[in-house]
Amino acid sequence: MSIHNAKKFISRIMEEPSLRDRLNGASSIDELFAVLVKEGIPFTHSEFEEAYSNRLVSCQFEEQASHLNELKMWWKLLLGILGSGAEASSGWCTSGATCSAGGCSGCS
């Protein structure tokens, strides 16, 4: 996994409503990861946060920042709905975790 995947995820989710629809259609964290793996963009919670921060500081207009903040809120909400609470609050993976469509090992 890499921050590159998280950056790619952010770009794609903003440009491809069909990807967002597939993620919204997941009924579990496992299904959500399966979509990310199938799309070739698995990433950890910390990688998402770093990619989000990098993208946020590059926003030139308030509207861009607002759109990015909405994306982050959607992502956290989706994780919260599908997760058991820990995934939504502390992050679904740590940077040392190994994640796949079947779940994670080494998650906190």
C-alpha positions in Angstrom: 0.0 0.0 0.0 1.1 3.5 -0.5 0.2 7.2 -0.2 0.1 7.2 -4.0 -2.9 4.8 -3.8 -4.7 7.1 -1.3 -4.0 10.2 -3.5 -5.3 8.2 -6.5 -8.4 7.2 -4.5 -9.2 10.8 -3.6 -8.8 11.9 -7.3 -10.9 9.0 -8.6 -13.6 9.3 -6.0 -14.1 13.0 -6.9 -14.2 12.3 -10.6 -15.9 8.9 -10.8 -19.4 8.6 -9.4 -19.5 4.9 -10.3 -16.6 4.2 -7.9 -18.4 6.0 -5.1 -21.5 4.0 -5.9 -19.6 0.7 -5.7 -18.2 1.7 -2.4 -21.6 2.8 -1.1 -22.9 -0.6 -2.2 -20.6 -2.5 0.1 -22.3 -4.2 3.0 -19.2 -4.8 5.0 -15.6 -3.6 5.5 -14.5 -6.8 3.7 -16.5 -5.8 0.6 -15.2 -2.3 0.8 -11.6 -3.5 0.8 -12.5 -5.9 -2.1 -13.5 -2.9 -4.2 -10.3 -1.0 -3.3 -8.1 -4.0 -4.0 -10.0 -4.7 -7.3 -9.4 -1.1 -8.3 -5.7 -1.4 -7.4 -5.9 1.4 -4.8 -5.7 -0.2 -1.3 -4.4 2.1 1.4 -4.2 2.5 5.1 -5.9 5.1 7.3 -2.7 7.0 7.9 -2.0 7.1 4.1 -5.5 8.5 3.5 -4.9 11.2 6.2 -1.6 12.1 4.7 -3.0 12.2 1.1 -6.0 14.3 2.3 -3.7 16.8 4.1 -1.4 17.1 1.1 -4.4 17.7 -1.2 -6.0 20.2 1.3 -3.0 22.4 1.4 -2.8 22.5 -2.4 -6.4 23.9 -2.6 -6.4 27.4 -4.1 -10.1 28.1 -3.5 -12.5 27.6 -0.6 -14.8 25.7 -2.8 -12.1 23.1 -3.5 -11.3 22.7 0.2 -15.0 22.4 1.0 -15.5 19.6 -1.6 -12.4 17.8 -0.2 -13.8 18.1 3.3 -17.1 16.7 2.1 -15.3 13.7 0.6 -13.5 13.1 3.9 -16.8 13.2 5.9 -18.4 10.8 3.4 -15.5 8.4 3.8 -15.5 8.5 7.6 -19.3 8.0 7.6 -19.0 5.0 5.2 -16.4 3.4 7.4 -18.5 4.1 10.5 -21.6 2.5 9.0 -19.7 -0.6 7.8 -17.3 -0.8 10.7 -17.6 -1.8 14.3 -16.8 1.7 15.5 -13.0 1.2 15.9 -12.6 1.4 12.1 -14.4 4.7 12.1 -12.9 6.3 15.1 -9.2 5.3 15.3 -8.7 4.2 11.7 -9.4 1.0 10.0 -5.7 0.2 9.6 -2.4 1.3 10.9 0.6 1.9 8.7 2.0 -1.4 9.7 -1.1 -3.4 8.9 -1.5 -5.8 6.1 -4.9 -5.4 4.4 -6.7 -7.4 1.8 -10.3 -8.1 0.7 -10.5 -10.7 3.5 -9.6 -8.1 6.2 -6.6 -6.8 8.0 -4.0 -8.2 10.2 -2.1 -5.9 12.5 -4.9 -3.3 12.8 -5.4 -1.4 16.0 
